[in-house]
Amino acid sequence: MTVADIPYEERMAPLHGGYAMIWPFRNLSKGSGPYELFLDNNALARYEWLKSVDPDMRRSIILNPTLAWAEQWLSNPSFRSNAEYRIGEFIAPFVSAGFLFPAQYASLQARSLKKNDAAWRTQWMLVYLYVVLLYRIIKAKKGDDLPEKLLAGLKNQDVPIFSGCIMLCCLGSYLRSNQNMRLMGDSSAAYSYINSFISLHGSGKGESEFDENYLRNRVGDLSLWYALGMLMHNGYKPAGESVLVTQDKVLIKLILRCFPSYLDSSARMMFTLDERAFDPQHRGAIVERISATVRAPRPSTDRQAQQKRMDSLRDYVKQGADEQLVNAIDRVWSDWLTPGFNSSFQPIVT
């Protein structure tokens, strides 16, 4: 495997049904495997994409549905009530296709989800306040410039810095003002992806208002982008080349293309901006906006201090928001974030 700055087109392989396999690290090219495929919820539930994977590659694939199990556990009561059985149902088509899973896989995964429920709830929702800010930017009414001011003032706040999310907010802000802009080689307006992502989806996700359910869904959509770094931070050791599998258009067309990860020599994952995604006409303005907004994070291992800074971010993004939005923000804070904030992931001993 070589180390370089790999264009997105060389790290993304389209699959049947609008799915794609994406090598997320811009400094790591495709190798000869083994390939550890991190599946999102749709890739787990609709396995037809496997038919278009190169047969030679299939022999070197290791399936890792960890993130999909977490999303099912956190969002699906029927899965949570009978997790071992449902895991067995989900993996059955993959087993039939020749993929192997460890002994007692379903039982161990179900026990792990239950044991780490509080930790998963917190980790899953850590970025939700940035989703709130992105929502406010994209859906701001004419004349409401407060969300833009909040974004511009982030660098002066003592709050957690999730650089990827801030860059996404900056790009969302720019696209809202340049709604006809297209990414290089794309036939659709870039704004259409982010507007669709942030909008309510009644038929597919059962959303009727901006509430706790909406926030959980959007954070779940983003999880494939940022959760790999979270797993590594919590001690996960990759079993091969990390590859993401998704059908989510905003991830494939926009987020994973514009904001790829970089894996440094200490296995620390960082988000970056790939300027090659943008036409030179817009590139400079986007870079300038991001450079003026993102600052270096201030690492801390003191969980009490970290939670206090999260509390500051919560109060910050609530400024000027309507009552319904404030209530949703506070419910997520009390129901999801704080109960497991001091929890860490615990292994299951067989």
QUINOR-V823490 format. One record per residue. N is the residue number from 0. RES is the residue in three letters. OMEGA is omega in whole degrees, -180 to 180 (NA if undefined). NEAR is the number of other C-alpha atoms within 12 Angstrom. Layout:
((N RES OMEGA NEAR) (N RES OMEGA NEAR))
//
This chain:
((0 MET -178 14) (1 THR 178 13) (2 VAL -178 16) (3 ALA 173 17) (4 ASP -168 25) (5 ILE 176 26) (6 PRO -178 26) (7 TYR -178 36) (8 GLU 180 27) (9 GLU 179 22) (10 ARG -177 31) (11 MET 178 29) (12 ALA 178 27) (13 PRO -179 27) (14 LEU 179 23) (15 HIS 173 21) (16 GLY 180 21) (17 GLY 176 24) (18 TYR 176 34) (19 ALA 168 35) (20 MET -175 42) (21 ILE 172 44) (22 TRP -165 42) (23 PRO -173 49) (24 PHE -175 42) (25 ARG -179 36) (26 ASN 179 28) (27 LEU 180 28) (28 SER 175 28) (29 LYS 176 33) (30 GLY -178 20) (31 SER 177 17) (32 GLY -2 23) (33 PRO -177 22) (34 TYR 178 29) (35 GLU -175 33) (36 LEU 175 38) (37 PHE -174 39) (38 LEU 169 42) (39 ASP -172 39) (40 ASN -179 35) (41 ASN 180 30) (42 ALA 176 36) (43 LEU -173 37) (44 ALA -177 27) (45 ARG -169 24) (46 TYR -177 31) (47 GLU 180 20) (48 TRP -179 27) (49 LEU -176 35) (50 LYS -177 17) (51 SER 175 20) (52 VAL -180 25) (53 ASP -178 17) (54 PRO 178 13) (55 ASP 179 13) (56 MET -178 23) (57 ARG -179 25) (58 ARG -178 20) (59 SER -176 23) (60 ILE 169 32) (61 ILE -179 29) (62 LEU 178 38) (63 ASN 179 37) (64 PRO -174 35) (65 THR -177 33) (66 LEU 177 39) (67 ALA 177 38) (68 TRP -179 40) (69 ALA 180 42) (70 GLU 177 37) (71 GLN -178 37) (72 TRP -174 35) (73 LEU -172 35) (74 SER -171 29) (75 ASN -178 21) (76 PRO -179 13) (77 SER 175 15) (78 PHE -176 25) (79 ARG -177 25) (80 SER -179 18) (81 ASN -169 22) (82 ALA -177 29) (83 GLU -180 27) (84 TYR -177 22) (85 ARG 176 26) (86 ILE 177 36) (87 GLY 177 26) (88 GLU -177 18) (89 PHE -175 28) (90 ILE -177 32) (91 ALA 179 22) (92 PRO 179 20) (93 PHE 176 29) (94 VAL 179 19) (95 SER 179 15) (96 ALA 175 19) (97 GLY -180 18) (98 PHE -176 19) (99 LEU 174 21) (100 PHE -179 24) (101 PRO 177 16) (102 ALA 180 11) (103 GLN -175 17) (104 TYR -176 27) (105 ALA -180 26) (106 SER -178 23) (107 LEU 179 25) (108 GLN 180 38) (109 ALA 179 29) (110 ARG 180 26) (111 SER 179 28) (112 LEU -180 35) (113 LYS -178 28) (114 LYS -175 23) (115 ASN -177 28) (116 ASP -177 32) (117 ALA 180 28) (118 ALA 179 31) (119 TRP -179 41) (120 ARG 179 38) (121 THR -178 33) (122 GLN -178 38) (123 TRP -172 43) (124 MET -176 45) (125 LEU -175 41) (126 VAL -172 43) (127 TYR -179 43) (128 LEU 174 43) (129 TYR 172 41) (130 VAL 176 45) (131 VAL -178 45) (132 LEU 178 43) (133 LEU 178 38) (134 TYR -178 38) (135 ARG 179 37) (136 ILE -175 39) (137 ILE -174 38) (138 LYS 180 29) (139 ALA 177 26) (140 LYS -180 15) (141 LYS -180 13) (142 GLY 179 10) (143 ASP -179 16) (144 ASP -179 18) (145 LEU 178 24) (146 PRO 178 33) (147 GLU 178 33) (148 LYS 178 23) (149 LEU 178 33) (150 LEU -178 42) (151 ALA -177 28) (152 GLY -178 22) (153 LEU -174 34) (154 LYS -179 25) (155 ASN -177 21) (156 GLN 175 25) (157 ASP -177 26) (158 VAL 176 34) (159 PRO -179 36) (160 ILE 171 33) (161 PHE -168 33) (162 SER -180 32) (163 GLY -179 38) (164 CYS 178 38) (165 ILE 177 43) (166 MET 178 38) (167 LEU 176 46) (168 CYS 178 41) (169 CYS 178 41) (170 LEU 177 45) (171 GLY 178 44) (172 SER -179 37) (173 TYR -178 31) (174 LEU 178 32) (175 ARG 178 29) (176 SER -178 21) (177 ASN -168 21) (178 GLN 178 21) (179 ASN -178 18) (180 MET 177 29) (181 ARG 172 25) (182 LEU -176 32) (183 MET 176 25) (184 GLY -178 16) (185 ASP -179 21) (186 SER -179 14) (187 SER 177 19) (188 ALA -179 24) (189 ALA -180 38) (190 TYR -178 32) (191 SER -180 27) (192 TYR -175 31) (193 ILE 177 37) (194 ASN 177 29) (195 SER -180 22) (196 PHE -172 34) (197 ILE -179 35) (198 SER 175 29) (199 LEU 178 23) (200 HIS -176 20) (201 GLY -174 14) (202 SER -175 8) (203 GLY -174 12) (204 LYS 178 21) (205 GLY -177 14) (206 GLU 177 20) (207 SER -180 15) (208 GLU 177 18) (209 PHE -175 33) (210 ASP -179 27) (211 GLU 179 32) (212 ASN 178 29) (213 TYR -178 33) (214 LEU 179 41) (215 ARG 180 40) (216 ASN -177 33) (217 ARG 176 40) (218 VAL 176 36) (219 GLY 178 39) (220 ASP -178 35) (221 LEU -169 39) (222 SER -179 39) (223 LEU -180 46) (224 TRP -172 46) (225 TYR -170 39) (226 ALA 178 37) (227 LEU 176 41) (228 GLY 177 32) (229 MET 179 30) (230 LEU 180 29) (231 MET 179 21) (232 HIS -180 20) (233 ASN 170 21) (234 GLY -179 16) (235 TYR 179 21) (236 LYS -179 17) (237 PRO 179 24) (238 ALA -179 19) (239 GLY 176 23) (240 GLU -180 32) (241 SER 180 40) (242 VAL 178 38) (243 LEU 177 44) (244 VAL -178 46) (245 THR 173 45) (246 GLN -173 32) (247 ASP -172 34) (248 LYS -179 27) (249 VAL 176 33) (250 LEU -176 38) (251 ILE -172 38) (252 LYS -171 37) (253 LEU -166 37) (254 ILE -178 40) (255 LEU 177 42) (256 ARG -175 38) (257 CYS -174 38) (258 PHE 180 38) (259 PRO 178 43) (260 SER 174 37) (261 TYR -180 31) (262 LEU -177 27) (263 ASP -173 17) (264 SER 178 11) (265 SER 179 10) (266 ALA 175 21) (267 ARG -177 21) (268 MET 180 28) (269 MET 176 33) (270 PHE -178 34) (271 THR 173 33) (272 LEU 176 37) (273 ASP -176 32) (274 GLU -177 27) (275 ARG 180 27) (276 ALA -170 31) (277 PHE 173 28) (278 ASP 180 20) (279 PRO 179 16) (280 GLN -178 17) (281 HIS -170 24) (282 ARG -176 25) (283 GLY -179 16) (284 ALA 179 22) (285 ILE 179 33) (286 VAL -179 28) (287 GLU -179 19) (288 ARG 180 27) (289 ILE -179 33) (290 SER -179 21) (291 ALA -173 20) (292 THR -176 32) (293 VAL 173 32) (294 ARG -180 24) (295 ALA 178 20) (296 PRO 178 21) (297 ARG -175 18) (298 PRO 177 15) (299 SER 176 16) (300 THR 179 10) (301 ASP -175 13) (302 ARG 179 18) (303 GLN 178 14) (304 ALA 178 19) (305 GLN -180 25) (306 GLN 178 26) (307 LYS 179 19) (308 ARG 174 25) (309 MET 178 31) (310 ASP 178 27) (311 SER 178 23) (312 LEU 178 35) (313 ARG -180 37) (314 ASP -177 24) (315 TYR -176 30) (316 VAL 178 37) (317 LYS -175 28) (318 GLN 175 23) (319 GLY -179 20) (320 ALA 179 28) (321 ASP -173 15) (322 GLU -179 14) (323 GLN 180 16) (324 LEU 179 28) (325 VAL 180 26) (326 ASN 179 19) (327 ALA 179 28) (328 ILE -177 39) (329 ASP 178 26) (330 ARG 178 24) (331 VAL -180 32) (332 TRP -175 33) (333 SER -175 20) (334 ASP -172 22) (335 TRP -169 31) (336 LEU -170 34) (337 THR -176 28) (338 PRO -178 23) (339 GLY -174 26) (340 PHE -180 32) (341 ASN 179 22) (342 SER 173 20) (343 SER -178 23) (344 PHE -178 27) (345 GLN 179 19) (346 PRO 175 18) (347 ILE 179 17) (348 VAL -179 10) (349 THR NA 12))
//
